[in-house]
Amino acid sequence: MTSSAPLRGETLADDYAHAGFGGSLVPGVRPALVLIDPARAYVDPASSLYAGVESSQAAMVELREAARAAGIPVYLTRVLYDDPEGNLGGLFFRKVPALLAFVAGNPLGDWAEGLEPGPGETVVTKHYPSAFAGTSFAASLAAKRIDTLLIAGWSTSGCVRATALDALQSGFVPVVVREAVGDRHSEPHESNLRDIQAKIGEVRQLAWVRDYLAGLAQQPH
């Protein structure tokens, strides 16, 4: 049998507050944007990974335009395995057979429409959920003196959460952009956004992020 402690207060938010979760992190003045795995696999209805996340796809396009206008670094991650056995994916590849979509040559691993890397944007190739796992992403951010990571992409409960957690653990303020992330079901999407806000970083609306970036663009350098 499993059991859980009774809620302290009338709502889960009350319980989290009573427990001491839900502090705040202040975004800094040197942000970067990362678009997590904007792959065709998640928006092609013929794909087993299709997640119905087209609204977040459009929000990602809008967010990247705001990042470009503000002149901040933009990164895109992709999952790519060189061989059908996914040897570099280790146990992750074994646990999730759907990762076959990201073996080299599979068109489902291509960039979703409108989210192809642009000039000056950096592609981070990864083999695990987090953009930081086994990559030089943290070193690249540190070299640019980045203090804040704006996070968008797919999926909220998987690679987005993993990247947000590793951003926190690497010393970057994680800001997950609510409209620009998505998952295949609303329950893991919402529960993970709630948990990220409570324990990992900040979950902010796209409008807030646009204002934040516009404000940075107006500051003297």
C-alpha positions in Angstrom: 0.0 0.0 0.0 1.0 3.6 -0.6 0.1 6.6 1.4 0.5 10.3 1.2 0.5 13.0 3.8 -2.7 15.1 4.1 -2.6 18.5 2.4 -1.6 21.4 4.6 -4.2 24.0 3.6 -7.1 23.8 1.1 -5.0 23.4 -2.1 -1.8 21.9 -3.3 -0.4 25.4 -3.7 -1.1 26.0 0.0 0.6 22.7 0.9 3.7 23.5 -1.2 3.9 27.0 0.4 3.6 25.5 3.9 6.4 23.0 3.0 8.7 25.8 2.0 8.6 25.3 -1.8 8.0 28.1 -4.3 10.7 30.6 -3.7 11.7 32.8 -6.6 14.7 33.3 -8.8 15.4 36.7 -10.4 16.3 36.4 -14.1 19.6 38.2 -14.9 20.7 40.5 -17.6 22.6 38.1 -19.9 20.0 35.5 -21.1 20.2 32.9 -23.8 17.4 31.0 -25.5 17.3 27.3 -26.0 14.7 25.5 -28.1 14.6 21.9 -27.0 14.2 19.3 -29.7 11.9 21.1 -32.1 11.7 18.0 -34.3 9.2 17.0 -37.0 8.4 13.8 -35.0 6.2 15.8 -32.5 4.1 17.6 -35.1 3.7 15.1 -37.9 0.4 13.2 -37.4 2.0 10.1 -39.1 4.6 9.9 -36.3 4.1 7.7 -33.2 5.5 10.6 -31.2 3.0 13.1 -32.6 1.9 15.2 -29.6 -0.5 17.8 -30.9 1.8 20.6 -29.9 1.4 22.9 -32.8 0.4 25.9 -30.7 3.7 25.7 -28.8 5.4 25.4 -32.2 4.0 28.8 -33.2 4.9 30.3 -29.8 8.5 29.0 -30.2 8.7 30.8 -33.6 7.5 34.0 -31.9 9.9 33.6 -29.0 12.9 33.1 -31.3 12.0 36.3 -33.2 11.9 38.2 -29.9 15.3 36.7 -28.9 16.8 37.7 -32.3 15.5 41.2 -31.9 17.1 41.4 -28.5 20.4 40.1 -29.8 20.7 37.2 -27.3 22.4 33.9 -28.2 20.0 31.2 -29.5 20.6 27.5 -29.2 18.6 24.6 -30.6 19.0 21.0 -29.4 18.5 17.8 -31.3 18.6 14.2 -30.5 20.7 12.2 -33.0 22.0 8.7 -33.0 24.5 7.6 -35.6 23.6 3.9 -35.6 20.3 2.0 -35.4 21.4 0.5 -32.0 21.6 3.9 -30.5 24.9 3.0 -28.7 25.5 6.6 -27.5 22.0 6.6 -26.0 22.8 3.7 -23.6 19.9 2.8 -21.3 17.8 5.7 -22.4 17.7 4.3 -26.0 16.8 0.9 -24.6 14.1 2.3 -22.3 12.4 4.4 -25.0 12.0 2.5 -28.3 10.4 5.6 -29.8 13.9 7.1 -30.0 14.4 5.2 -33.3 12.8 8.3 -34.8 16.1 10.1 -34.1 18.5 7.7 -35.8 20.4 9.4 -38.6 18.5 9.4 -41.9 15.0 9.3 -40.3 13.1 12.3 -41.6 11.1 12.5 -38.3 14.3 13.8 -36.7 14.4 16.8 -39.0 13.6 20.3 -37.8 9.9 21.3 -37.5 8.8 23.9 -40.0 9.8 27.4 -39.0 12.3 26.2 -36.4 15.3 25.4 -38.6 18.6 26.8 -37.2 19.3 30.3 -38.5 22.5 32.2 -39.1 24.6 32.4 -36.0 22.5 30.0 -34.0 24.1 27.0 -32.3 23.0 23.4 -32.6 23.6 21.2 -29.5 23.4 17.5 -30.4 22.5 15.3 -27.5 21.8 11.7 -26.7 19.9 12.0 -23.4 17.0 14.2 -22.2 19.0 17.1 -20.8 20.8 19.6 -23.1 23.6 19.5 -20.6 24.2 15.7 -20.4 27.4 14.7 -22.2 27.6 18.0 -24.1 29.6 21.3 -23.9 26.4 23.4 -23.5 27.3 24.6 -20.0 30.8 25.6 -21.1 29.4 27.5 -24.1 27.0 29.4 -21.9 29.7 30.2 -19.3 32.0 31.5 -22.0 29.4 34.0 -23.0 28.8 34.9 -19.4 25.1 33.8 -19.6 23.2 34.0 -16.3 19.7 33.1 -17.4 18.4 30.3 -19.7 15.0 30.8 -21.5 13.7 27.4 -22.2 11.1 26.3 -24.8 10.4 23.1 -26.6 9.3 19.5 -26.2 8.4 17.7 -24.1 7.6 19.4 -20.8 7.8 16.3 -18.7 11.0 15.0 -20.4 13.7 17.0 -22.0 12.4 20.4 -21.0 12.3 19.5 -17.3 15.6 17.7 -17.5 17.2 20.8 -19.1 15.7 23.2 -16.6 17.0 21.1 -13.7 20.5 20.9 -15.1 20.4 24.6 -15.8 19.7 25.2 -12.1 22.4 22.8 -11.0 24.9 24.5 -13.4 24.2 28.0 -12.1 21.9 29.4 -14.7 18.4 30.8 -13.8 15.9 28.6 -15.7 12.9 30.4 -17.2 10.4 28.0 -18.8 8.2 29.8 -21.3 4.7 28.4 -20.7 3.1 28.8 -24.1 6.3 27.6 -25.9 6.5 24.2 -24.3 4.3 21.2 -24.8 3.6 17.6 -24.0 1.4 14.8 -25.4 -1.0 15.0 -22.5 -2.2 17.9 -20.4 -1.7 16.1 -17.0 2.1 15.6 -17.2 2.4 19.0 -18.9 0.6 20.9 -16.1 2.0 18.9 -13.2 5.6 19.4 -14.4 5.1 23.1 -15.0 3.8 23.3 -11.4 6.8 21.3 -10.1 9.3 23.3 -12.1 7.9 26.5 -10.6 7.9 25.1 -7.1 11.3 23.5 -7.1 13.5 24.3 -10.1 13.0 27.7 -11.8 10.5 30.2 -13.1 7.6 29.5 -15.4 6.7 32.7 -17.2 4.2 33.7 -19.9 5.4 34.5 -23.4 4.2 38.2 -23.0 6.4 38.5 -19.8 9.4 37.2 -21.7 8.8 39.5 -24.6 8.7 42.5 -22.2 11.8 41.2 -20.4 13.8 40.9 -23.6 12.6 44.3 -24.9 13.7 45.9 -21.6 17.2 44.3 -22.0 17.5 45.7 -25.5 16.9 49.2 -24.2 19.6 49.0 -21.5 22.9 50.7 -22.2 25.8 48.3 -22.9 
